[in-house]
């Protein structure tokens, strides 16, 4: 078992979010390169992958932010997701 702190785990999630963001950029570029066949099956597949990647990125980023400040006092309560 690893002896990492929550902050260190949060930083790992942040790195994962960065890697997913890079994958998103590559997929978006791939989609842009299709030009004339924007309604093709390939475009549909890329858009489906992008939808999943956006969700992965959001989840990794939110988890990273939560873990990195878990022990820091803020507003008297801890919430996983803040919709302010």
LINLINVEN-V944534 format. One record per pair of residues at least 4 apart in sequence whose ideal C-beta (glycine too) atoms are under 6 Angstrom apart, sorted by the first residue. I is the first residue (numbers start at 0). J is the second residue. D is the distance in Angstrom with one decimal. If there is no record, write none. Layout:
BEGIN
i-><I;I>
j-><J;J>
d-><D;D>
END
This chain:
BEGIN
i-><3;3;5;5;6;8;9;9;9;12;12;12;13;15;16;16;16;19;19;19;20;22;23;26;26;26;29;30;33;33;37;65>
j-><7;8;66;69;67;66;63;66;67;59;62;63;63;59;56;59;60;52;55;56;56;52;52;45;48;49;45;45;37;42;42;79>
d-><4.2;5.4;4.7;4.7;5.2;5.2;4.7;3.3;3.5;5.1;4.9;3.6;4.1;4.8;5.5;3.9;4.4;5.8;5.1;4.4;5.7;5.7;4.9;5.6;5.8;5.3;5.9;4.8;5.8;5.3;5.2;5.6>
END
